[in-house]
């Protein structure tokens, strides 16, 4: 075993001890700890931004894109917003101890199924240091110990933030080791976390498709897949075209770098001639580059500059752009749209625009995704928008949790069986 493996296993063991002490704590104790964390983040913002400035400087030297640098950058205002997000978690109900079901069995045994923390949660994520706070706060509120493995690009920022959090916890009833940064900057430390089966209860990767698939492929710890979103908007023959334009532009352009933004637009051929010129013009105004099939390019050439649309390739249909790009295809029927979605979807969010109740029900019953939108933007797939509060990510798998992972999804259950000398 290498030195880094020993270090990672040591922090995981401490996290297990902390999780055991954290699980029975009351909501009041956990909320007080979260309030202390929020206050400490604001009070020590200068320390955090100084560390963050070193990360940003290295990123610029490495030629990192301005979009990624913006996601990496922390300012006093952003830290204040992060602290406010922690305070919002304080206001959320605590799911731990909630009774899911139960009653008295015919033999007199009292059976109760209650919510309990998952235990030790490892989170592997890319270069957004705000995730460090979000993940720690959600884990604490749901009674879980957090092992945080951010990207090397945000190492100084994450180190400073976790230091602030741990210092704040030292004056509360929550064990300090409930929040720890996984040691090391190299892939070896990530692999050590992925292989800590028996010490880590679950891993949650947050980031792009390559990160998620690497964790799924290499981990022996159970993984909850989150985040990768190749989302489609299908405009049906029975769509209100005004709504369709608004939904398409919002789904693509409102914020392009998030997992619930639309990456492919499918248009029924019956409305393509009327709809496409309108939506292409709006997309162009929003700075979106359209990758279109032959029919899309034909319609674009007849109504706008052919330069507005580039030729779509097979790769475009399978690409989660996370940029101002949109693949567009004309389909003969709804079944062709569904077949396209089945082939390329990451099962995050799929949307249909139609005024036909029958068609919407047909689509909803046949599409396989964590969330299905009917006459609404894909951008609504979000814990806050769903009314769940903060989330750790969007689960695109089917086991344990699916969709926005809020506090409830950060728990498991156990059965409490009470008898009076019962034997079987």
C-alpha positions in Angstrom: 0.0 0.0 0.0 1.4 3.4 -1.0 1.7 6.4 1.3 -1.2 8.2 -0.3 -3.4 5.1 0.0 -2.7 4.9 3.7 -3.5 8.6 4.1 -6.8 8.3 2.3 -7.8 5.2 4.3 -6.9 7.0 7.5 -9.2 9.9 6.8 -11.9 7.5 5.7 -11.6 5.7 9.1 -11.8 9.0 10.9 -14.9 9.8 8.8 -16.5 6.5 9.8 -16.0 7.3 13.5 -17.4 10.8 12.9 -20.4 9.4 11.0 -21.3 7.2 14.0 -21.3 10.2 16.3 -23.1 12.4 13.8 -26.0 10.1 13.0 -27.9 10.4 16.3 -27.5 14.2 16.6 -30.6 16.3 16.7 -31.6 18.8 14.1 -30.9 21.7 16.5 -27.3 20.6 16.9 -26.7 20.2 13.2 -28.4 23.5 12.3 -26.3 25.3 14.9 -23.2 23.9 13.2 -24.3 25.0 9.8 -25.0 28.5 11.1 -21.5 28.5 12.5 -20.1 27.5 9.2 -22.0 30.2 7.3 -20.8 32.9 9.7 -17.2 31.6 9.5 -17.2 31.7 5.7 -18.1 35.3 5.7 -15.8 36.3 8.5 -12.8 34.6 6.8 -13.7 35.5 3.3 -10.3 37.3 2.8 -8.4 34.2 3.7 -10.5 32.1 1.2 -10.2 34.6 -1.6 -6.4 34.9 -1.1 -6.1 31.1 -1.5 -8.5 31.2 -4.5 -6.4 33.9 -6.2 -3.5 31.4 -6.3 -5.7 28.8 -8.0 -6.9 31.4 -10.5 -3.4 32.6 -11.3 -2.2 29.0 -12.0 -5.3 28.4 -14.1 -4.5 31.4 -16.3 -0.9 30.3 -16.6 -2.1 26.9 -17.8 -4.3 28.5 -20.5 -7.6 27.6 -18.9 -10.6 29.1 -20.6 -12.3 32.2 -19.2 -15.5 30.2 -18.7 -13.7 27.7 -16.5 -11.9 30.5 -14.7 -15.2 32.2 -13.9 -16.5 28.9 -12.4 -13.3 28.7 -10.3 -13.2 32.3 -9.1 -14.5 33.3 -5.6 -15.2 36.9 -4.6 -16.5 38.2 -1.3 -19.9 38.5 -2.9 -19.9 34.9 -4.1 -18.8 33.7 -0.6 -21.7 35.7 0.9 -24.0 33.9 -1.5 -22.5 30.5 -0.6 -23.0 31.3 3.1 -26.6 32.2 2.4 -27.0 28.9 0.6 -25.9 27.2 3.8 -28.4 29.1 5.8 -31.1 28.0 3.4 -30.2 24.4 4.2 -30.7 25.2 7.8 -34.3 26.0 7.1 -34.9 22.7 5.4 -36.6 19.8 7.3 -34.3 17.1 8.6 -35.2 13.8 7.0 -33.2 11.7 9.6 -35.5 9.7 11.9 -38.6 10.3 9.6 -40.9 7.3 9.7 -41.4 5.9 6.1 -43.9 3.2 7.0 -44.8 0.8 9.7 -47.4 -0.6 12.1 -48.2 -3.5 14.3 -47.9 -6.9 12.6 -50.5 -9.7 13.2 -48.0 -11.4 15.6 -47.8 -8.3 17.7 -44.4 -7.1 16.6 -44.1 -3.3 16.1 -42.4 -2.6 12.8 -41.0 0.8 11.8 -39.0 1.8 8.8 -37.1 5.1 9.4 -34.7 7.3 7.5 -31.0 7.1 8.5 -27.9 8.7 7.0 -26.0 6.9 4.3 -22.8 7.1 6.5 -19.5 8.2 4.9 -20.1 9.9 1.6 -17.2 10.6 -0.8 -17.7 13.3 -3.3 -15.4 13.7 -6.3 -15.9 16.9 -8.2 -14.4 19.3 -10.7 -13.1 22.9 -10.4 -16.0 24.8 -8.6 -15.0 25.4 -5.0 -18.6 26.3 -4.0 -19.3 22.6 -4.3 -17.0 22.1 -1.3 -19.4 24.0 0.9 -22.6 22.8 -0.7 -21.6 19.1 -0.4 -20.3 19.5 3.2 -23.5 21.3 4.3 -25.9 18.8 2.7 -23.9 15.9 4.1 -24.0 17.4 7.6 -27.7 18.2 7.6 -28.5 14.6 6.5 -26.2 13.2 9.1 -23.4 12.0 6.8 -19.7 12.4 7.1 -18.2 14.0 3.9 -15.0 13.1 2.2 -14.3 15.8 -0.3 -12.0 15.3 -3.4 -12.1 18.4 -5.5 -9.9 19.0 -8.6 -6.3 20.0 -8.3 -7.1 23.3 -10.0 -9.0 24.4 -6.9 -6.8 22.7 -4.4 -5.8 25.9 -2.4 -9.4 27.1 -2.4 -10.7 23.8 -1.2 -8.0 23.5 1.5 -8.9 27.0 2.8 -12.6 26.3 2.8 -12.4 23.0 4.5 -10.1 24.5 7.1 -12.7 27.2 7.8 -15.5 24.6 8.1 -13.5 22.4 10.4 -12.5 25.3 12.7 -16.2 26.3 12.8 -17.2 22.7 13.8 -14.7 22.7 16.6 -17.0 24.9 18.6 -20.1 22.9 18.0 -21.6 19.5 18.9 -20.7 18.1 15.4 -17.4 16.1 15.2 -14.7 18.0 13.3 -13.9 14.9 11.2 -17.4 14.9 9.7 -15.9 17.1 7.0 -12.5 16.2 5.6 -10.5 17.0 2.4 -9.1 13.8 0.8 -5.3 14.2 0.8 -3.4 14.4 -2.4 -3.6 16.2 -5.7 -3.0 13.3 -8.1 -5.3 10.7 -9.6 -3.8 8.2 -7.1 -5.7 9.8 -4.3 -8.9 9.7 -6.2 -8.3 6.0 -7.0 -7.6 5.3 -3.3 -11.0 6.9 -2.4 -12.7 4.9 -5.1 -11.2 1.7 -3.7 -12.0 2.3 -0.1 -14.8 -0.1 0.0 -15.9 -0.9 3.5 -14.7 2.5 4.7 -16.7 4.7 2.3 -20.4 3.9 1.9 -21.1 5.7 -1.4 -19.3 7.9 -3.9 -21.0 10.8 -5.8 -19.1 12.2 -8.8 -20.1 15.8 -9.8 -18.8 17.0 -13.1 -18.6 16.1 -16.8 -19.2 12.8 -18.5 -15.6 11.8 -18.5 -15.2 12.2 -14.7 -18.5 10.4 -14.0 -17.6 7.4 -16.2 -14.1 7.2 -14.8 -15.5 6.9 -11.3 -18.1 4.4 -12.4 -15.5 2.3 -14.2 -12.7 2.4 -11.5 -14.7 2.4 -8.2 -15.3 -0.6 -6.0 -17.4 1.7 -3.7 -21.1 2.0 -4.8 -21.5 5.1 -7.0 -24.5 7.3 -7.6 -24.2 8.7 -11.1 -25.0 12.4 -11.4 -24.8 15.3 -13.7 -24.2 14.2 -17.4 -27.1 15.7 -19.3 -27.7 15.2 -23.0 -31.1 16.7 -22.9 -33.6 16.9 -25.8 -36.5 19.2 -26.6 -39.0 17.7 -29.0 -41.4 20.0 -30.8 -44.4 18.0 -31.9 -46.8 18.6 -34.8 -49.4 19.8 -32.3 -47.1 22.3 -30.6 -47.9 26.0 -29.9 -45.0 27.4 -31.8 -44.8 30.6 -29.7 -44.3 28.4 -26.6 -41.9 26.1 -28.6 -39.6 29.0 -29.5 -39.6 30.3 -25.9 -39.0 26.9 -24.4 -36.2 26.0 -26.9 -34.3 29.2 -26.4 -34.6 29.1 -22.7 -33.6 25.5 -22.5 -30.5 26.1 -24.6 -29.4 29.6 -23.9 -30.5 30.7 -20.4 -27.3 29.0 -19.1 -25.3 26.8 -21.4 -22.8 25.2 -19.1 -25.2 23.2 -16.8 -26.4 19.7 -17.1 -30.1 20.6 -17.6 -29.5 22.8 -20.6 -30.8 21.3 -23.9 -28.2 19.9 -26.3 -30.5 18.6 -29.1 -33.7 20.0 -30.7 -36.0 17.5 -32.5 -38.7 19.0 -34.7 -41.6 17.2 -36.3 -41.5 17.7 -40.1 -45.1 18.9 -40.1 -44.1 22.2 -38.4 -40.4 22.4 -39.4 -41.0 24.8 -42.3 -42.9 27.3 -40.1 -41.0 26.7 -36.8 -37.4 26.5 -37.8 -36.9 30.0 -39.3 -38.4 31.5 -36.2 -36.4 29.5 -33.7 -33.1 29.7 -35.7 -33.4 33.5 -35.7 -33.9 33.6 -31.9 -31.1 31.2 -31.3 -28.7 33.2 -33.5 -29.6 36.3 -31.5 -28.7 34.4 -28.4 -25.3 33.5 -29.8 -26.1 29.8 -30.4 -24.4 27.9 -33.1 -26.8 25.3 -34.7 -25.5 22.0 -36.0 -28.3 20.9 -38.3 -29.2 17.9 -40.5 -29.8 18.2 -44.2 -33.4 19.4 -43.8 -32.6 21.9 -41.2 -29.8 23.4 -43.4 -32.2 23.4 -46.4 -34.8 25.4 -44.5 -32.1 27.7 -43.0 -30.7 28.4 -46.5 -34.1 29.4 -47.8 -34.9 31.8 -44.9 -31.6 32.9 -43.3 -27.9 32.9 -44.1 -26.6 29.4 -44.6 -23.7 30.4 -42.3 -26.2 30.3 -39.4 -26.2 26.5 -39.5 -23.3 24.1 -39.7 -23.5 20.5 -40.8 -24.4 18.1 -38.0 -22.3 14.9 -37.7 -23.0 11.7 -35.9 -20.8 13.0 -33.1 -23.1 16.0 -32.6 -26.1 13.8 -31.7 -24.0 12.2 -28.9 -22.4 15.4 -27.6 -23.2 17.1 -24.3 -21.8 20.5 -25.5 -22.1 22.6 -22.3 -21.6 25.5 -24.7 -23.5 27.7 -27.1 -24.1 24.9 -29.5 -27.2 23.0 -30.3 -27.8 20.0 -32.6 -31.1 20.2 -34.5 -32.9 17.5 -36.5 -36.2 17.1 -38.3 -38.0 13.9 -37.6 -41.0 12.4 -39.5 -42.9 11.2 -36.4 -42.9 11.2 -32.7 -41.7 7.6 -32.7 -38.6 8.7 -34.7 -38.1 11.4 -32.0 -38.4 8.7 -29.3 -36.0 6.4 -31.1 -33.4 9.2 -31.4 -33.8 10.0 -27.7 -33.4 6.3 -26.7 -30.2 6.1 -28.7 -28.5 9.2 -27.4 -30.1 10.3 -24.2 -28.2 10.2 -20.9 -31.6 9.9 -19.2 -31.4 13.2 -17.4 -34.2 15.4 -18.7 -36.3 15.2 -21.9 -39.0 17.7 -23.0 -42.0 17.7 -25.3 -43.8 20.7 -26.6 -47.4 19.9 -27.7 -51.0 20.9 -27.1 -52.2 17.3 -27.6 -52.8 15.6 -24.2 -52.8 12.2 -26.0 -49.4 12.9 -27.6 -47.9 14.2 -24.3 -49.1 11.1 -22.5 -47.6 8.9 -25.3 -44.3 10.7 -25.0 -44.2 10.6 -21.1 -45.0 6.9 -21.0 -42.3 5.9 -23.5 -39.4 8.2 -22.7 -36.9 7.0 -20.1 -35.4 9.9 -18.1 -35.1 11.1 -14.5 -37.4 14.1 -15.4 -39.8 14.6 -18.3 -41.0 18.1 -19.1 -44.3 18.8 -20.9 -44.5 22.3 -22.3 -41.7 23.4 -20.0 -38.0 24.1 -20.2 -35.4 21.4 -19.3 -33.9 24.1 -17.1 -36.5 23.3 -14.4 -34.8 20.0 -13.4 -33.2 21.3 -10.2 -33.7 20.7 -6.5 -34.5 24.3 -5.8 -36.9 24.6 -8.7 -38.7 21.4 -7.6 -39.1 22.8 -4.1 -36.7 20.4 -2.5 -34.1 23.0 -1.6 -30.4 22.4 -2.2 -29.2 19.3 -4.0 -26.0 17.3 -4.3 -26.6 16.7 -8.0 -29.1 15.2 -10.5 -29.0 11.4 -10.3 -29.4 9.8 -13.8 -29.5 6.2 -12.6 -32.4 4.2 -11.2 -31.1 2.7 -8.0 -31.3 4.4 -4.7 -32.3 7.8 -6.1 -33.3 9.4 -9.4 -33.5 13.1 -10.3 -32.5 16.0 -8.0 -30.7 14.6 -4.9 -31.8 16.6 -1.9 -31.6 15.8 1.7 -34.1 12.9 1.6 -32.0 11.3 -1.2 -29.0 11.5 1.0 -30.5 9.0 3.4 -31.2 5.3 3.5 -33.6 3.4 5.8 -33.5 0.8 8.5 -36.2 -1.2 10.1 -36.8 -1.1 13.9 -38.6 -4.2 15.2 -39.9 -4.1 18.8 -41.3 -7.2 20.4 -42.2 -8.5 23.9 -40.2 -11.7 24.1 -41.2 -12.7 20.6 -39.6 -15.8 19.1 -40.3 -17.3 15.7 
